[in-house]
Amino acid sequence: MAVSWDAIQTLAIILGPTILPRVVAFYRSIQSAPASIRKPLPANVMPRIAILVASALVAILKALPVLQVENIFLTTGSRLQTPIDVITTRLRSLDLLTPFNEAILSKFNSFDGRLLYVAYGPDAFANCTFCRLDESMTYFFYILPALALAHLIHIAVIALATSVKPAKAFRANATVGAVGLALFEIYTFATFNFRANAVAANTGADITWKYWSVMRWRGLGMAALDVVLAVSIYMAATGCWNIGADDLAERLETAAARAESTLHKTRAAALVRVAVGLNTNLRDVSTNAWRSQVEIRERLQEDEEVRAVKEEAGERLGITDLRNEAREYVDIVFDKVL
């Protein structure tokens, strides 16, 4: 079945802000990442990638027509207007006339009932006890918990897969994408005009098998999201993708560790200087060392070859011009301030 332009626009609006920034960041990081930052895949990341791959495979399998819930009309090759007894005969010949299908056929007396079956699937049509043919939204409310449960399970899988670093960096965007899929699915069911198939049936146009179509797109959407997330985690974990700065807590922890290391080194240097100052022999050695450094520096400054190299370097760099430009810039700044 063809996807309407309105559905494509809605999906783009929901998922575009999440996917597009990641695509741009991915391209830029791949272009700038040096080969030296490549590293082996951490042991705690591989199980998370395996979970996502397994989830994607399950979603793809559930999207296959052969594994979807049975559609009586497609299975028997019947049209929406086909009489009940003909459909019953065809089901019996296929050995598919089960009590469940008989319960569905008992509600096919009304053409609206057949349209609701196409829109909301066999489970709602056969098992809903409060649904009414003249109130199509009752069928929507019946399938809503099942829709939400499927997506909640998917979100839980994403949460489990992004429970370690660096996968945590993708948790928010992946969750937004999963929630977007759920909202899009609910939106398509809530806004679908089930009577549109009546016009298609009368004109010979293609029937919109809404329930089965949505189930197919759900599986493909979940699989695509899982695959993109798995690839992103793999590339970030192996250093192929620089995902940028870590979260605030990690940056604060790193800064605190560096500050503590610097403090320890400063204290150690201070202790060494105190020890050298208290010890006569060490103090004399230190004093002589500094004096020798000063003498070496003075000799180098007086050496003709060193002076020639400095003058040549100054001419190449234009030190005099740089000093003049800096002086002019400072004067301009002070003139504006004062």
MOTA-V884272 format. One record per residue. PHI is phi in radians with two decimals (NA if undefined). BURIAL is b if it has 9 or more other C-alpha atoms within 8 Angstrom, else e. D_FIRST is the distance of its C-alpha to the first C-alpha in Angstrom with 1 decimal. Layout:
BEGIN
phi=PHI burial=BURIAL d_first=D_FIRST
phi=PHI burial=BURIAL d_first=D_FIRST
END
This chain:
BEGIN
phi=NA burial=e d_first=0.0
phi=-1.36 burial=e d_first=3.8
phi=-1.57 burial=e d_first=6.5
phi=-1.20 burial=e d_first=9.4
phi=-1.13 burial=e d_first=12.7
phi=-1.10 burial=e d_first=14.5
phi=-1.14 burial=b d_first=12.7
phi=-1.13 burial=b d_first=13.5
phi=-1.11 burial=e d_first=17.0
phi=-1.09 burial=b d_first=17.6
phi=-1.12 burial=b d_first=16.8
phi=-1.15 burial=e d_first=19.0
phi=-1.16 burial=e d_first=21.7
phi=-1.30 burial=b d_first=21.8
phi=-1.68 burial=b d_first=21.8
phi=-1.00 burial=b d_first=23.3
phi=-1.07 burial=e d_first=26.8
phi=-1.51 burial=b d_first=26.7
phi=-1.45 burial=e d_first=25.3
phi=-1.04 burial=e d_first=26.8
phi=-1.06 burial=e d_first=30.5
phi=-1.19 burial=e d_first=30.1
phi=-1.15 burial=e d_first=28.7
phi=-1.13 burial=e d_first=31.7
phi=-1.11 burial=b d_first=34.1
phi=-1.10 burial=b d_first=32.8
phi=-1.10 burial=e d_first=33.3
phi=-1.13 burial=e d_first=36.8
phi=-1.21 burial=b d_first=38.0
phi=-1.14 burial=b d_first=37.0
phi=-1.20 burial=e d_first=38.9
phi=-1.77 burial=e d_first=41.9
phi=-1.28 burial=b d_first=42.2
phi=-1.32 burial=e d_first=45.2
phi=-1.19 burial=e d_first=45.1
phi=-1.23 burial=e d_first=48.0
phi=-1.57 burial=e d_first=46.0
phi=-1.09 burial=b d_first=44.0
phi=-2.54 burial=e d_first=44.8
phi=-1.17 burial=e d_first=43.9
phi=-1.21 burial=b d_first=41.1
phi=-1.05 burial=e d_first=42.8
phi=-1.15 burial=e d_first=43.0
phi=-1.44 burial=e d_first=41.6
phi=-1.58 burial=b d_first=38.4
phi=-0.98 burial=b d_first=37.3
phi=-1.06 burial=e d_first=36.5
phi=-1.18 burial=b d_first=34.3
phi=-1.14 burial=b d_first=32.3
phi=-1.10 burial=e d_first=32.1
phi=-1.07 burial=b d_first=30.8
phi=-1.17 burial=b d_first=28.0
phi=-1.13 burial=b d_first=27.1
phi=-1.09 burial=e d_first=27.2
phi=-1.09 burial=b d_first=25.0
phi=-1.14 burial=b d_first=22.4
phi=-1.12 burial=b d_first=22.5
phi=-1.09 burial=e d_first=22.2
phi=-1.11 burial=b d_first=19.1
phi=-1.16 burial=b d_first=17.5
phi=-1.08 burial=b d_first=18.7
phi=-1.23 burial=b d_first=17.3
phi=-1.46 burial=b d_first=13.8
phi=-1.19 burial=b d_first=14.1
phi=-1.02 burial=e d_first=12.6
phi=-1.22 burial=e d_first=16.3
phi=-1.85 burial=e d_first=17.7
phi=-1.40 burial=b d_first=15.5
phi=-1.08 burial=e d_first=17.0
phi=-1.16 burial=e d_first=17.0
phi=-1.88 burial=e d_first=14.8
phi=-1.01 burial=e d_first=17.4
phi=-1.17 burial=b d_first=15.4
phi=-1.24 burial=e d_first=13.4
phi=-1.14 burial=e d_first=16.7
phi=-1.62 burial=b d_first=18.8
phi=1.15 burial=e d_first=16.7
phi=-1.77 burial=b d_first=17.4
phi=-1.61 burial=e d_first=16.2
phi=-1.11 burial=b d_first=16.5
phi=-1.57 burial=e d_first=19.9
phi=-1.07 burial=e d_first=21.2
phi=-1.03 burial=e d_first=24.7
phi=-1.10 burial=b d_first=25.4
phi=-1.14 burial=e d_first=28.0
phi=-1.19 burial=e d_first=25.8
phi=-1.10 burial=b d_first=23.2
phi=-1.08 burial=b d_first=26.3
phi=-1.07 burial=e d_first=27.7
phi=-1.18 burial=b d_first=24.7
phi=-1.15 burial=b d_first=24.5
phi=-1.14 burial=b d_first=28.3
phi=-1.17 burial=e d_first=28.1
phi=-1.59 burial=e d_first=25.7
phi=1.03 burial=e d_first=28.1
phi=-2.11 burial=e d_first=25.5
phi=-1.46 burial=b d_first=27.3
phi=-1.57 burial=e d_first=28.2
phi=-0.98 burial=e d_first=29.7
phi=-1.12 burial=e d_first=26.6
phi=-1.18 burial=b d_first=24.5
phi=-1.13 burial=b d_first=27.5
phi=-1.12 burial=b d_first=27.4
phi=-1.20 burial=b d_first=23.8
phi=-1.10 burial=b d_first=24.7
phi=-1.16 burial=e d_first=27.7
phi=-1.82 burial=b d_first=25.6
phi=-1.49 burial=b d_first=23.5
phi=-1.09 burial=e d_first=26.4
phi=-1.68 burial=e d_first=24.8
phi=-1.16 burial=b d_first=21.6
phi=-1.07 burial=e d_first=21.0
phi=-1.06 burial=b d_first=21.4
phi=-1.14 burial=b d_first=18.5
phi=-1.14 burial=b d_first=16.3
phi=-1.19 burial=b d_first=17.7
phi=-1.05 burial=b d_first=17.0
phi=-1.16 burial=b d_first=13.2
phi=-1.39 burial=b d_first=13.5
phi=-2.06 burial=b d_first=16.1
phi=1.56 burial=b d_first=16.1
phi=-1.26 burial=b d_first=19.0
phi=-1.11 burial=e d_first=21.6
phi=-1.11 burial=b d_first=21.9
phi=-1.21 burial=b d_first=21.8
phi=-1.62 burial=b d_first=24.5
phi=-1.88 burial=e d_first=26.7
phi=-1.25 burial=b d_first=26.9
phi=-1.62 burial=e d_first=30.4
phi=-1.86 burial=e d_first=30.4
phi=-1.35 burial=b d_first=27.1
phi=-2.24 burial=e d_first=27.4
phi=-1.13 burial=e d_first=25.2
phi=-1.52 burial=e d_first=26.5
phi=-2.25 burial=e d_first=25.9
phi=-1.12 burial=b d_first=22.2
phi=-1.17 burial=e d_first=23.2
phi=-1.11 burial=b d_first=25.2
phi=-1.21 burial=b d_first=22.2
phi=-1.10 burial=b d_first=21.0
phi=-1.15 burial=e d_first=24.5
phi=-1.20 burial=b d_first=24.5
phi=-1.45 burial=b d_first=21.5
phi=-1.02 burial=b d_first=22.7
phi=-1.04 burial=e d_first=25.4
phi=-1.16 burial=e d_first=23.2
phi=-1.07 burial=b d_first=20.8
phi=-1.11 burial=b d_first=23.9
phi=-1.09 burial=e d_first=25.5
phi=-1.04 burial=e d_first=22.7
phi=-1.34 burial=b d_first=23.0
phi=-1.12 burial=e d_first=26.7
phi=-1.09 burial=e d_first=27.0
phi=-1.11 burial=b d_first=25.0
phi=-1.13 burial=b d_first=27.4
phi=-1.11 burial=e d_first=30.3
phi=-1.10 burial=b d_first=29.3
phi=-1.11 burial=b d_first=29.3
phi=-1.09 burial=b d_first=32.6
phi=-1.17 burial=e d_first=34.1
phi=-1.25 burial=b d_first=32.9
phi=-1.87 burial=b d_first=34.4
phi=-1.56 burial=e d_first=37.7
phi=-2.23 burial=b d_first=39.8
phi=-1.37 burial=b d_first=40.7
phi=-1.55 burial=b d_first=39.2
phi=-1.12 burial=b d_first=35.9
phi=-1.04 burial=b d_first=37.1
phi=-1.13 burial=b d_first=36.6
phi=-1.77 burial=b d_first=32.8
phi=-1.08 burial=b d_first=32.7
phi=-1.10 burial=e d_first=32.4
phi=-1.15 burial=e d_first=29.5
phi=-1.14 burial=b d_first=27.6
phi=-1.15 burial=b d_first=28.1
phi=-1.07 burial=b d_first=27.0
phi=-1.10 burial=b d_first=23.8
phi=-1.15 burial=b d_first=23.2
phi=-1.13 burial=b d_first=24.2
phi=-1.07 burial=b d_first=21.8
phi=-1.08 burial=b d_first=18.8
phi=-1.09 burial=b d_first=20.2
phi=-1.14 burial=e d_first=20.7
phi=-1.13 burial=b d_first=17.3
phi=-1.12 burial=b d_first=15.8
phi=-1.10 burial=b d_first=18.5
phi=-1.10 burial=e d_first=17.9
phi=-1.13 burial=b d_first=14.3
phi=-1.23 burial=b d_first=15.5
phi=-1.19 burial=e d_first=18.7
phi=-1.81 burial=e d_first=17.4
phi=-1.31 burial=e d_first=14.5
phi=-1.59 burial=e d_first=15.7
phi=-1.14 burial=b d_first=15.1
phi=-1.34 burial=e d_first=16.7
phi=-1.09 burial=e d_first=14.1
phi=-1.22 burial=b d_first=12.6
phi=-1.14 burial=e d_first=16.2
phi=-1.13 burial=e d_first=16.0
phi=-1.10 burial=b d_first=12.8
phi=-1.16 burial=b d_first=14.7
phi=-1.38 burial=e d_first=17.8
phi=-1.69 burial=e d_first=16.6
phi=1.45 burial=e d_first=14.6
phi=-1.32 burial=e d_first=11.3
phi=-1.19 burial=e d_first=7.9
phi=-1.39 burial=e d_first=8.2
phi=-1.57 burial=e d_first=6.6
phi=-1.39 burial=b d_first=7.8
phi=-1.02 burial=b d_first=9.0
phi=-1.04 burial=b d_first=11.6
phi=-1.21 burial=b d_first=10.0
phi=-1.16 burial=b d_first=7.2
phi=-1.14 burial=b d_first=10.3
phi=-1.09 burial=b d_first=12.4
phi=-1.17 burial=b d_first=10.5
phi=-1.21 burial=b d_first=10.7
phi=-1.07 burial=b d_first=14.2
phi=-1.06 burial=b d_first=15.4
phi=-1.17 burial=b d_first=14.4
phi=-1.15 burial=b d_first=15.9
phi=-1.09 burial=b d_first=19.0
phi=-1.10 burial=b d_first=19.4
phi=-1.10 burial=b d_first=19.4
phi=-1.12 burial=b d_first=21.8
phi=-1.14 burial=b d_first=24.0
phi=-1.16 burial=b d_first=24.2
phi=-1.07 burial=e d_first=25.1
phi=-1.16 burial=b d_first=27.7
phi=-1.10 burial=b d_first=29.1
phi=-1.13 burial=e d_first=29.6
phi=-1.10 burial=b d_first=31.1
phi=-1.11 burial=b d_first=33.5
phi=-1.07 burial=b d_first=34.6
phi=-1.21 burial=b d_first=35.3
phi=-1.23 burial=b d_first=37.2
phi=-1.23 burial=b d_first=39.2
phi=-1.61 burial=b d_first=40.2
phi=1.47 burial=b d_first=41.2
phi=-1.30 burial=b d_first=38.7
phi=-2.26 burial=b d_first=37.3
phi=-1.45 burial=b d_first=39.8
phi=-1.52 burial=b d_first=38.1
phi=1.60 burial=e d_first=41.2
phi=-1.21 burial=e d_first=43.7
phi=-1.31 burial=e d_first=43.6
phi=-1.19 burial=e d_first=43.5
phi=-1.06 burial=e d_first=46.6
phi=-1.07 burial=e d_first=48.2
phi=-1.19 burial=e d_first=48.1
phi=-1.15 burial=b d_first=49.5
phi=-1.13 burial=e d_first=52.3
phi=-1.13 burial=e d_first=53.1
phi=-1.14 burial=e d_first=53.3
phi=-1.11 burial=e d_first=55.5
phi=-1.14 burial=e d_first=57.8
phi=-1.13 burial=e d_first=58.2
phi=-1.16 burial=e d_first=59.2
phi=-1.10 burial=e d_first=61.6
phi=-1.14 burial=e d_first=63.2
phi=-1.12 burial=e d_first=63.6
phi=-1.11 burial=e d_first=65.2
phi=-1.10 burial=e d_first=67.5
phi=-1.09 burial=e d_first=68.7
phi=-1.17 burial=e d_first=69.4
phi=-1.13 burial=e d_first=71.3
phi=-1.11 burial=e d_first=73.4
phi=-1.13 burial=e d_first=74.1
phi=-1.12 burial=e d_first=75.3
phi=-1.13 burial=e d_first=77.5
phi=-1.10 burial=e d_first=79.1
phi=-1.12 burial=e d_first=79.8
phi=-1.12 burial=e d_first=81.5
phi=-1.11 burial=e d_first=83.6
phi=-1.11 burial=e d_first=84.6
phi=-1.14 burial=b d_first=85.6
phi=-1.17 burial=b d_first=87.6
phi=-1.41 burial=e d_first=89.5
phi=-1.71 burial=e d_first=90.4
phi=-1.10 burial=e d_first=93.2
phi=-1.10 burial=e d_first=92.3
phi=-1.15 burial=b d_first=88.6
phi=-1.14 burial=b d_first=89.4
phi=-1.14 burial=e d_first=91.7
phi=-1.10 burial=e d_first=89.1
phi=-1.15 burial=b d_first=86.5
phi=-1.12 burial=e d_first=88.9
phi=-1.11 burial=e d_first=89.9
phi=-1.12 burial=e d_first=86.3
phi=-1.15 burial=e d_first=85.5
phi=-1.08 burial=e d_first=88.7
phi=-1.12 burial=e d_first=87.9
phi=-1.12 burial=e d_first=84.5
phi=-1.15 burial=e d_first=86.1
phi=-1.13 burial=e d_first=88.6
phi=-1.13 burial=e d_first=86.0
phi=-1.12 burial=e d_first=84.0
phi=-1.15 burial=e d_first=87.2
phi=-1.11 burial=e d_first=88.1
phi=-1.15 burial=e d_first=84.6
phi=-1.16 burial=e d_first=84.9
phi=-1.51 burial=e d_first=88.3
phi=-1.20 burial=e d_first=87.2
phi=-1.16 burial=e d_first=87.3
phi=-1.15 burial=e d_first=84.3
phi=-1.12 burial=b d_first=82.2
phi=-1.08 burial=b d_first=83.3
phi=-1.12 burial=e d_first=82.4
phi=-1.13 burial=e d_first=78.9
phi=-1.12 burial=e d_first=78.3
phi=-1.13 burial=e d_first=79.6
phi=-1.10 burial=e d_first=77.4
phi=-1.12 burial=e d_first=74.3
phi=-1.09 burial=b d_first=75.2
phi=-1.15 burial=e d_first=75.5
phi=-1.16 burial=e d_first=72.1
phi=-1.42 burial=e d_first=70.3
phi=1.16 burial=e d_first=72.2
phi=-1.06 burial=e d_first=73.5
phi=-1.10 burial=e d_first=75.8
phi=-1.12 burial=e d_first=73.1
phi=-1.10 burial=e d_first=70.8
phi=-1.11 burial=e d_first=73.6
phi=-1.13 burial=e d_first=74.3
phi=-1.11 burial=e d_first=70.7
phi=-1.12 burial=e d_first=70.4
phi=-1.14 burial=e d_first=73.7
phi=-1.14 burial=e d_first=72.5
phi=-1.12 burial=e d_first=69.2
phi=-1.10 burial=e d_first=71.1
phi=-1.09 burial=e d_first=73.5
phi=-1.14 burial=e d_first=70.6
phi=-1.08 burial=e d_first=69.0
phi=-1.15 burial=e d_first=72.3
phi=-1.10 burial=e d_first=73.1
phi=-1.21 burial=e d_first=69.8
phi=-1.27 burial=e d_first=70.4
phi=-1.55 burial=e d_first=74.1
END
